[in-house]
Amino acid sequence: MWQFMVDDIEDLTGVKVNLPINKKGAEILFVTPSGDYFADPGTYTCMGYLMLFHELGLDYTWSTYASEGGNFGLFTSHEMIKRLNAKIYAEAKRLGVKWILGGECGHMWRVMHQYMETMNGPADFLEEPVSPITGTKFENAKQTKMVHITEFTSDLIKNGKLKLDPSRNNKYVTTFHDSCNPARAAGLLEEPRYVIRNVTNNFYEMPENTIREQTYCCGGGAGLGNDENIDMRMRGAFPRASALRHVRDKHNVNHLLCMCAIDRATLSALTEYWAPEVSVGGIHELVANALIMEGENDRTLDLRGEPFADVEEDE
């Protein structure tokens, strides 16, 4: 799948991005959920990672061993959490990286933020994460040695390290769903919003009592995100759907952003049922749309192969 994404990126941008896999001695190991490889719209988010890292010249690697950041042991037992999560530190040690960067995933991040160092640590063979681009030291990651992608990207933007054209995302009127695990369980509230506001021109929050620490359920977490439970999922997610429909009707919101692979899958069914005018996507899909890459062609299409808004207006 990675190679297909590299080919698609080259077709869309004219840039052939690097694809380091199992690279020993890389500075950073990048781990993301398998939903980003195999399921739309997560694949567009994964393409966003590839484009961002290439543009930065980041010394990083993917892993075919620690290729699944998702940890469904969170739904079964602590022992299963520990066993599934062990591969990440083991692969970081085998490859000789300095620290770990995690992609847009909900329960993966909760496991890594709350349990990883206790269950699988200490990670004393790794270094305290420091951005090689900005020099920022991520002191909150002293123990786990792992940084969330929205922390990393928001720091890049804050320090002026990315060339961005938010107008490329003008066709999207966006809102953001706080996924339960990174929001309520891990406190990642401001970083994703900072990134979104810098890569889009149209962002509206859902009602205050439905977001951040008070966020509503996506309706498909806890291992319930399968079609056999679709009726229960649609009922359970109605509070989120109601808040989404509120901003759709008030602000013409047409794109729901989230940073969780399960949410991207389950919310797509929710919007199709409750708010069919609204699409679903990840944050780094829009980062890549807005990213001005060195050597890129005269880009006219976004990562979904659809025209940017200004192209449609010109026509």
C-alpha positions in Angstrom: 0.0 0.0 0.0 2.8 2.4 0.8 4.2 2.1 -2.8 0.7 2.7 -4.2 0.5 5.9 -2.1 3.9 7.0 -3.3 2.8 6.6 -6.9 -0.4 8.5 -6.3 1.5 11.3 -4.7 3.8 11.6 -7.6 0.8 11.6 -10.0 -0.8 14.4 -8.0 2.2 16.6 -7.2 5.0 15.6 -9.5 7.1 14.8 -6.4 8.4 11.3 -5.7 8.5 11.1 -2.0 10.9 9.0 0.0 9.7 5.7 1.5 12.2 4.5 4.2 11.2 1.1 5.5 13.1 -0.8 8.3 15.9 1.7 8.1 18.4 1.0 10.8 20.0 4.1 12.4 17.1 6.4 11.5 16.4 9.1 14.1 12.7 8.5 14.4 10.4 5.4 14.2 7.0 6.3 12.9 4.1 4.2 14.0 0.4 4.6 12.9 -2.7 2.4 12.9 -3.3 0.0 10.1 -6.5 1.8 9.2 -4.3 4.5 7.6 -2.9 1.9 5.2 -6.0 0.1 4.2 -9.1 2.1 4.6 -10.3 5.3 3.0 -10.3 8.1 4.2 -7.4 7.0 6.4 -5.2 6.4 3.3 -5.3 10.1 2.5 -4.1 10.9 6.0 -1.2 8.4 5.4 -0.3 10.1 2.2 -0.2 13.3 4.2 2.4 11.9 6.5 4.6 10.8 3.6 4.4 14.2 2.0 5.1 16.1 5.2 8.1 13.9 6.2 9.6 14.1 2.6 9.3 17.9 2.5 11.0 18.2 5.9 13.8 15.8 4.9 13.0 13.9 8.1 15.4 11.1 9.1 12.7 8.5 9.9 11.5 5.0 9.1 8.4 3.0 8.8 8.5 -0.6 10.2 7.0 -3.8 8.8 7.2 -5.3 12.2 5.7 -2.4 14.2 3.3 -1.6 11.4 0.2 -1.6 13.6 -0.1 1.1 16.2 -3.6 0.1 17.1 -3.9 -1.9 20.2 -7.2 -3.8 20.6 -5.9 -5.2 23.9 -7.5 -2.0 25.3 -10.8 -3.8 24.8 -9.8 -7.1 26.4 -7.1 -7.1 29.1 -4.1 -5.3 30.4 -2.0 -8.4 29.6 -3.1 -8.2 26.0 -2.3 -4.5 25.9 1.2 -5.2 27.1 1.8 -8.0 24.6 0.6 -6.1 21.6 2.4 -2.9 22.5 5.8 -4.6 23.2 6.6 -4.7 19.5 6.9 -0.9 19.3 9.7 -0.6 21.8 11.3 -3.8 20.6 11.4 -2.5 17.0 12.7 0.9 18.2 15.6 -0.9 19.9 16.3 -3.2 16.9 16.4 -0.3 14.5 18.5 1.9 16.8 16.2 5.0 16.6 16.3 7.9 19.0 12.6 8.3 19.6 9.1 7.4 18.3 6.5 9.5 16.5 2.9 8.3 16.5 0.2 9.0 13.9 -3.5 9.9 14.1 -5.0 7.2 16.3 -7.2 7.2 19.3 -6.8 4.1 21.4 -3.2 3.7 20.2 -2.4 7.0 21.8 -4.2 6.3 25.0 -2.2 3.1 25.4 1.1 4.8 24.7 0.3 7.8 26.8 -1.1 6.0 29.9 0.3 2.5 29.9 3.3 2.1 27.6 6.2 3.1 29.8 4.8 1.3 32.8 4.0 -1.9 30.9 6.8 -2.1 28.5 9.4 0.3 29.8 11.6 1.8 30.9 12.6 3.1 27.5 16.0 4.0 28.7 17.6 3.0 25.4 15.8 6.0 23.7 16.4 9.7 24.0 14.1 12.4 25.1 12.4 13.5 21.9 13.7 16.7 20.3 12.4 17.9 17.0 15.3 17.8 14.4 13.6 20.6 12.5 12.8 23.2 15.2 14.9 22.1 18.2 11.9 21.9 20.4 12.3 19.5 23.3 9.1 17.5 24.0 9.4 17.4 27.7 6.0 15.7 28.1 7.5 12.7 26.4 10.4 12.2 28.8 9.0 8.8 30.0 7.5 7.3 26.9 9.9 8.8 24.4 6.9 9.1 22.0 5.3 12.2 20.5 1.9 12.6 18.8 1.9 13.8 15.2 -0.3 16.8 16.0 2.2 17.9 18.6 5.0 17.6 16.1 3.2 19.4 13.3 1.8 22.2 15.4 5.3 22.9 16.6 6.5 23.0 12.9 3.8 25.5 12.1 4.4 27.6 15.2 8.1 27.9 14.2 7.4 28.8 10.6 8.9 25.6 9.1 6.1 24.8 6.6 4.9 26.6 3.5 1.2 26.4 3.5 -1.6 27.6 1.3 -4.9 27.1 3.3 -6.9 28.3 0.3 -6.4 24.9 -1.3 -8.8 23.6 1.3 -11.4 26.4 0.7 -14.0 23.9 -0.5 -14.1 22.4 2.9 -16.0 24.1 5.7 -14.7 22.1 8.7 -15.4 21.1 12.2 -13.5 18.8 14.6 -14.6 15.8 16.6 -12.5 15.2 19.8 -11.9 11.5 19.7 -12.4 10.1 23.3 -9.0 8.6 23.9 -6.7 11.4 22.8 -9.0 14.1 24.1 -10.6 13.0 27.4 -7.9 10.4 28.3 -4.8 12.2 27.0 -5.6 15.9 26.9 -4.7 16.5 23.2 -7.1 19.4 22.7 -5.3 22.4 21.4 -2.7 21.0 19.1 -5.1 19.5 16.5 -7.1 22.7 16.5 -4.0 24.8 16.0 -3.0 22.7 12.9 -6.5 22.8 11.5 -6.8 26.6 11.8 -3.5 27.0 9.9 -4.3 24.7 7.0 -8.0 25.8 6.4 -9.8 29.1 6.2 -13.2 27.7 7.3 -13.3 26.1 10.7 -16.3 26.1 13.1 -16.6 24.4 16.5 -19.5 22.3 17.5 -21.4 23.5 20.6 -19.1 23.9 23.6 -20.8 21.2 25.7 -20.1 18.6 23.0 -16.4 19.0 22.4 -13.1 18.8 24.3 -13.4 17.1 27.6 -17.1 16.8 27.1 -16.9 15.2 23.7 -19.5 12.8 22.6 -19.0 9.2 21.5 -18.5 8.3 17.9 -20.7 5.3 18.4 -18.3 2.7 17.2 -15.5 2.5 19.8 -14.8 -0.3 22.4 -14.7 -2.8 19.5 -18.3 -2.1 18.4 -17.4 -0.6 15.0 -18.7 -3.5 12.9 -21.8 -3.7 10.7 -23.5 -6.2 12.9 -23.9 -3.3 15.5 -24.9 -0.6 13.0 -28.3 0.1 14.6 -26.8 0.5 18.0 -24.0 2.6 16.6 -26.4 5.0 14.9 -28.4 5.4 18.1 -25.3 5.7 20.3 -23.8 8.4 18.1 -26.9 10.4 17.7 -25.7 13.1 20.2 -22.6 13.6 18.1 -24.7 13.6 14.9 -27.0 16.2 16.4 -24.1 18.5 17.2 -22.7 18.0 13.7 -26.0 18.8 12.1 -26.2 22.0 14.2 -23.0 23.4 12.7 -23.9 22.0 9.3 -27.2 24.0 9.4 -25.7 27.1 11.0 -22.3 27.4 9.2 -22.7 25.0 6.1 -20.1 22.7 7.5 -19.4 19.9 5.0 -16.3 18.2 6.4 -15.8 16.5 9.7 -12.2 16.1 10.9 -10.9 13.7 13.5 -7.6 12.1 14.5 -8.6 8.5 15.1 -8.6 5.6 12.6 -11.7 4.0 14.2 -13.5 7.4 14.2 -12.7 7.9 10.5 -14.3 4.5 9.8 -17.3 4.8 12.1 -18.1 8.5 11.6 -18.2 7.9 7.8 -21.3 5.6 8.4 -22.7 8.1 10.9 -22.5 11.1 8.5 -23.9 9.0 5.6 -27.0 8.3 7.8 -27.5 11.5 9.8 -25.7 14.2 7.7 -25.1 12.9 4.2 -23.8 16.2 3.0 -20.7 15.9 5.4 -17.6 14.0 4.5 -15.0 12.7 7.0 -11.2 12.9 7.0 -8.0 13.2 9.0 -6.1 16.3 9.8 -2.9 15.5 7.9 -4.9 15.0 4.7 -5.6 18.7 4.8 -2.0 19.5 5.9 -0.8 17.8 2.7 -3.4 19.6 0.6 -2.1 22.9 1.9 1.6 22.0 1.8 3.7 23.7 -0.8 6.4 21.2 -1.7 9.7 22.0 -3.3 9.6 20.9 -6.9 5.9 20.3 -7.0 4.0 20.8 -10.3 1.1 23.2 -10.8 -1.1 21.3 -8.4 -4.8 21.3 -9.3 -6.0 18.3 -7.4 -6.2 17.4 -3.7 -5.3 14.0 -2.3 -8.7 12.6 -3.3 -8.0 13.5 -6.9 -10.6 16.2 -6.8 -10.1 19.8 -7.9 -9.1 22.5 -5.4 -11.8 25.0 -4.8 -10.0 27.8 -6.6 -9.8 25.7 -9.8 -13.5 25.1 -9.7 -14.1 28.8 -9.2 -11.9 29.7 -12.2 -13.8 27.4 -14.4 
